[in-house]
Amino acid sequence: MKGCRPLTDQEVVLIADSFTGQYALRNRALFLLGVRSGFRISELLSLRLKDVFRCGQIVTRVSVNRRSMKRRIEGRTVLVHPQAKEALCGWIEELVEGGYTDANGYVFRSRNGSNKPISALQAWRILRNAYQSNGLTGKLGTHSMRKTFAAKVYQRLSQRRAAGEPVDPFRLTSKALGHKSINSTDAYLSFLEEDIDEAIMAA
């Protein structure tokens, strides 16, 4: 996590549109759900069809159960962003057309095994190739998706605070990430140091 940077809005668009090959829809859905939900890669890969697709449509909120969470203390539920919903819809439609309809089947399935998700290492390779093919630099990995989510939530809440709303961007971002400790959130928002440096130089 330490040092891993978030993606800019432009970089998110570049990556989302750059996946190719047989599993392009799967990889796009994984990426967009990652940057729009803030789930860790292990949590994303634990998702099964029943977690995201019910009664013929994508769920409004996606939940990861407690046993799949980092500390296994409690689960986490996140509203599905329209971009993630659209990407999931495309991938699941392809799965259903291919006869993959088992509700207990993994969403981000591997081509190895009848019901097995891709590994975290494979997810890293997929994203690394996407980053490299788009010429992105800096420390990037699967955790960049979660960092991107944190950055967007914090920036949006900061705008609301600046507009006069009584919100606490830091604490609400911590809640959105499912953190139990503010110290964890502080580490996620370490990229804000660049904004502080910029503000000092501009003063």
Sine and cosine of phi, psi and omega as CSV:
sin_phi,cos_phi,sin_psi,cos_psi,sin_omega,cos_omega
0.00,0.00,-0.69,0.72,-0.11,-0.99
-0.87,0.50,0.81,-0.58,0.05,-1.00
1.00,0.02,-0.28,0.96,0.00,-1.00
-0.93,0.36,0.78,-0.63,-0.09,-1.00
-0.99,-0.15,0.41,-0.91,0.09,-1.00
-0.98,0.19,0.26,-0.97,0.05,-1.00
-1.00,-0.08,0.50,-0.87,0.09,-1.00
-0.99,0.17,0.22,-0.98,0.03,-1.00
-0.85,0.53,-0.67,0.74,-0.01,-1.00
-0.91,0.42,-0.63,0.78,0.01,-1.00
-0.92,0.38,-0.59,0.81,0.04,-1.00
-0.88,0.48,-0.69,0.72,0.02,-1.00
-0.89,0.46,-0.70,0.71,0.00,-1.00
-0.86,0.51,-0.75,0.66,-0.03,-1.00
-0.91,0.41,-0.72,0.70,-0.04,-1.00
-0.85,0.53,-0.54,0.84,-0.05,-1.00
-1.00,-0.07,0.08,1.00,-0.13,-0.99
-0.97,-0.25,-0.09,1.00,-0.03,-1.00
-0.96,0.28,0.69,-0.72,-0.01,-1.00
-0.70,-0.71,0.13,-0.99,0.07,-1.00
1.00,-0.03,-0.12,-0.99,-0.09,-1.00
-0.87,0.50,-0.55,0.83,-0.06,-1.00
-0.95,-0.32,0.47,0.88,-0.01,-1.00
-0.86,0.50,-0.70,0.71,-0.02,-1.00
-0.92,0.40,-0.64,0.77,0.05,-1.00
-0.88,0.47,-0.75,0.66,-0.07,-1.00
-0.92,0.40,-0.59,0.81,0.04,-1.00
-0.92,0.40,-0.67,0.74,0.01,-1.00
-0.91,0.42,-0.66,0.75,0.03,-1.00
-0.87,0.49,-0.72,0.69,-0.03,-1.00
-0.91,0.42,-0.76,0.65,-0.07,-1.00
-0.94,0.35,-0.58,0.82,0.08,-1.00
-0.92,0.39,-0.59,0.81,0.03,-1.00
-0.90,0.45,-0.74,0.67,-0.05,-1.00
-0.98,0.22,-0.31,0.95,-0.02,-1.00
-0.98,-0.22,-0.12,0.99,0.00,-1.00
-0.88,-0.47,-0.46,0.89,-0.04,-1.00
0.98,0.21,0.22,0.98,0.06,-1.00
-0.94,0.34,0.55,-0.83,0.11,-0.99
-0.93,0.36,0.33,-0.94,-0.05,-1.00
-0.88,0.48,-0.63,0.78,0.01,-1.00
-0.90,0.44,-0.57,0.82,0.01,-1.00
-0.95,0.32,-0.66,0.76,0.04,-1.00
-0.88,0.47,-0.69,0.72,-0.06,-1.00
-0.96,0.29,-0.25,0.97,0.03,-1.00
-0.99,0.14,-0.21,0.98,-0.07,-1.00
-0.92,0.40,0.67,-0.75,0.06,-1.00
-0.91,-0.41,0.27,-0.96,-0.06,-1.00
-0.80,0.60,-0.65,0.76,-0.03,-1.00
-0.90,0.43,-0.32,0.95,0.01,-1.00
-0.98,0.19,-0.41,0.91,-0.09,-1.00
-0.83,-0.55,-0.22,0.98,-0.12,-0.99
-0.68,-0.73,0.92,-0.39,0.00,-1.00
-0.66,-0.75,0.60,-0.80,0.03,-1.00
0.80,0.60,0.62,0.79,0.08,-1.00
0.98,0.22,0.23,0.97,0.02,-1.00
-0.52,-0.85,0.32,-0.95,0.03,-1.00
-0.94,0.33,0.67,-0.74,-0.01,-1.00
-0.92,0.38,0.39,-0.92,0.04,-1.00
-0.97,0.26,-0.60,0.80,0.03,-1.00
-0.77,-0.63,0.69,-0.72,0.02,-1.00
-0.96,-0.28,0.68,-0.73,-0.04,-1.00
-0.87,-0.48,0.61,-0.79,0.13,-0.99
-0.93,-0.38,0.81,-0.58,-0.07,-1.00
-0.96,0.29,0.27,-0.96,-0.13,-0.99
-0.84,0.55,-0.66,0.75,-0.09,-1.00
-0.93,0.38,-0.28,0.96,0.01,-1.00
-0.99,-0.14,-0.05,1.00,0.01,-1.00
-0.99,0.12,0.31,-0.95,-0.09,-1.00
-0.83,0.55,-0.79,0.61,-0.05,-1.00
-0.98,-0.18,-0.03,1.00,0.06,-1.00
0.83,0.56,0.54,0.84,0.02,-1.00
-1.00,0.01,-0.72,0.70,0.05,-1.00
-0.40,-0.92,0.35,-0.94,0.01,-1.00
-0.98,0.21,-0.03,-1.00,0.00,-1.00
-0.58,-0.82,0.69,-0.72,0.00,-1.00
-0.85,-0.52,0.71,-0.70,-0.05,-1.00
-0.75,-0.66,0.64,-0.77,0.10,-1.00
-0.90,0.44,0.69,-0.73,-0.02,-1.00
-0.99,0.11,0.88,-0.47,0.02,-1.00
-0.91,0.40,0.58,-0.82,0.00,-1.00
-0.80,0.60,-0.63,0.78,0.02,-1.00
-0.90,0.44,-0.69,0.72,0.01,-1.00
-0.91,0.41,-0.61,0.79,0.00,-1.00
-0.89,0.45,-0.71,0.71,0.01,-1.00
-0.89,0.46,-0.67,0.74,-0.01,-1.00
-0.92,0.38,-0.67,0.74,0.03,-1.00
-0.90,0.45,-0.64,0.77,-0.01,-1.00
-0.87,0.50,-0.70,0.72,0.01,-1.00
-0.89,0.45,-0.68,0.74,-0.03,-1.00
-0.94,0.34,-0.70,0.71,-0.03,-1.00
-0.93,0.38,-0.56,0.83,0.08,-1.00
-0.87,0.49,-0.65,0.76,0.02,-1.00
-0.92,0.38,-0.63,0.78,0.03,-1.00
-0.89,0.46,-0.74,0.68,-0.03,-1.00
-0.89,0.46,-0.67,0.74,0.02,-1.00
-0.89,0.46,-0.48,0.88,0.02,-1.00
-1.00,0.04,0.09,1.00,0.05,-1.00
1.00,0.07,0.18,0.98,0.00,-1.00
-1.00,-0.08,1.00,-0.02,-0.12,-0.99
-0.84,-0.54,0.06,1.00,-0.01,-1.00
-0.89,0.46,0.86,-0.51,-0.03,-1.00
-0.86,0.50,-0.44,0.90,0.01,-1.00
-1.00,-0.02,0.05,1.00,0.03,-1.00
-0.96,0.29,0.54,-0.84,0.00,-1.00
-0.95,0.31,0.63,-0.78,0.01,-1.00
-0.92,0.39,-0.77,0.64,-0.06,-1.00
-0.99,-0.14,0.92,0.38,-0.14,-0.99
-0.95,0.31,0.48,-0.88,0.07,-1.00
-1.00,-0.04,0.40,-0.92,0.08,-1.00
-0.98,0.18,-0.16,0.99,0.03,-1.00
-0.99,-0.15,0.92,-0.38,0.00,-1.00
0.99,-0.15,0.45,-0.89,-0.06,-1.00
-0.97,0.26,-0.54,0.84,0.02,-1.00
-0.55,-0.84,0.99,0.13,-0.08,-1.00
-0.56,-0.83,0.74,-0.67,0.03,-1.00
-0.98,0.20,0.31,-0.95,0.13,-0.99
-0.90,0.43,0.37,-0.93,0.00,-1.00
-0.99,0.11,0.30,-0.96,0.06,-1.00
-0.88,0.47,-0.57,0.82,0.03,-1.00
-0.91,0.42,-0.67,0.74,0.03,-1.00
-0.91,0.42,-0.62,0.79,0.05,-1.00
-0.88,0.47,-0.66,0.75,0.04,-1.00
-0.88,0.47,-0.68,0.74,0.01,-1.00
-0.89,0.45,-0.67,0.74,0.01,-1.00
-0.86,0.51,-0.74,0.67,-0.02,-1.00
-0.94,0.34,-0.63,0.78,0.02,-1.00
-0.86,0.51,-0.69,0.72,0.03,-1.00
-0.89,0.46,-0.63,0.78,0.01,-1.00
-0.92,0.39,-0.67,0.74,0.03,-1.00
-0.88,0.47,-0.74,0.68,-0.05,-1.00
-0.91,0.40,-0.65,0.76,-0.03,-1.00
-0.91,0.41,-0.36,0.93,0.03,-1.00
-0.98,-0.20,0.13,0.99,0.07,-1.00
0.93,0.36,0.44,0.90,-0.01,-1.00
-0.98,0.18,0.60,-0.80,-0.03,-1.00
-0.86,-0.51,0.12,-0.99,-0.03,-1.00
1.00,-0.08,0.10,-1.00,-0.01,-1.00
-0.98,0.20,0.95,-0.32,-0.05,-1.00
-0.79,-0.62,0.58,-0.81,0.02,-1.00
-0.26,-0.97,-0.30,-0.95,0.02,-1.00
-0.91,0.42,-0.51,0.86,-0.03,-1.00
-0.95,0.31,-0.23,0.97,0.06,-1.00
-0.88,0.47,-0.48,0.88,0.03,-1.00
-0.90,0.44,-0.73,0.68,0.00,-1.00
-0.93,0.38,-0.61,0.80,0.05,-1.00
-0.90,0.43,-0.62,0.78,0.02,-1.00
-0.90,0.44,-0.69,0.72,0.06,-1.00
-0.85,0.53,-0.74,0.68,-0.01,-1.00
-0.87,0.50,-0.68,0.73,-0.01,-1.00
-0.89,0.45,-0.71,0.71,-0.03,-1.00
-0.91,0.42,-0.69,0.72,0.00,-1.00
-0.89,0.45,-0.72,0.70,-0.03,-1.00
-0.90,0.44,-0.69,0.73,-0.02,-1.00
-0.91,0.43,-0.66,0.75,0.01,-1.00
-0.91,0.42,-0.68,0.73,0.01,-1.00
-0.92,0.39,-0.56,0.83,0.03,-1.00
-0.92,0.40,-0.60,0.80,0.06,-1.00
-0.90,0.43,-0.65,0.76,0.03,-1.00
-0.91,0.41,-0.63,0.78,0.04,-1.00
-0.90,0.44,-0.68,0.73,0.00,-1.00
-0.91,0.42,-0.47,0.89,0.01,-1.00
-0.99,0.13,0.01,1.00,0.08,-1.00
0.97,-0.25,-0.02,1.00,0.02,-1.00
-0.97,0.26,0.61,-0.79,-0.02,-1.00
-0.99,0.15,0.92,0.38,0.00,-1.00
-0.89,-0.45,0.46,-0.89,0.05,-1.00
-0.94,-0.33,0.99,-0.10,-0.07,-1.00
-0.81,0.59,-0.66,0.75,-0.07,-1.00
-0.91,0.41,-0.77,0.64,-0.05,-1.00
-0.94,0.35,-0.60,0.80,0.01,-1.00
-0.94,0.33,-0.56,0.83,0.08,-1.00
-0.91,0.41,-0.64,0.77,0.05,-1.00
-0.86,0.50,-0.67,0.74,0.02,-1.00
-0.91,0.41,-0.66,0.75,0.00,-1.00
-0.88,0.47,-0.54,0.84,0.00,-1.00
-0.99,0.13,-0.20,0.98,-0.02,-1.00
0.98,0.21,0.38,0.93,-0.01,-1.00
-0.97,0.24,0.59,-0.81,0.09,-1.00
-1.00,-0.10,-0.30,0.95,-0.03,-1.00
-0.82,-0.57,0.72,-0.69,0.05,-1.00
-0.89,0.46,-0.49,0.87,0.01,-1.00
-0.87,0.49,-0.58,0.81,0.04,-1.00
-0.91,0.42,-0.67,0.75,0.01,-1.00
-0.91,0.41,-0.60,0.80,0.03,-1.00
-0.85,0.53,-0.64,0.77,0.02,-1.00
-0.92,0.38,-0.60,0.80,0.00,-1.00
-0.92,0.38,-0.52,0.85,-0.06,-1.00
-0.99,-0.14,0.37,0.93,-0.02,-1.00
-0.88,0.48,-0.41,0.91,0.01,-1.00
-0.91,0.42,-0.27,0.96,0.01,-1.00
-0.92,0.38,-0.26,0.97,0.04,-1.00
-0.86,0.51,-0.54,0.84,0.03,-1.00
-0.91,0.42,-0.63,0.78,0.04,-1.00
-0.91,0.41,-0.61,0.79,0.02,-1.00
-0.91,0.42,-0.70,0.72,0.02,-1.00
-0.87,0.49,-0.67,0.74,-0.01,-1.00
-0.89,0.45,-0.65,0.76,-0.01,-1.00
-0.91,0.42,-0.62,0.78,0.01,-1.00
-0.91,0.42,-0.70,0.72,-0.03,-1.00
-0.92,0.39,-0.51,0.86,-0.05,-1.00
-1.00,0.09,-0.22,0.98,-0.06,-1.00
-0.95,0.31,0.00,0.00,0.00,0.00
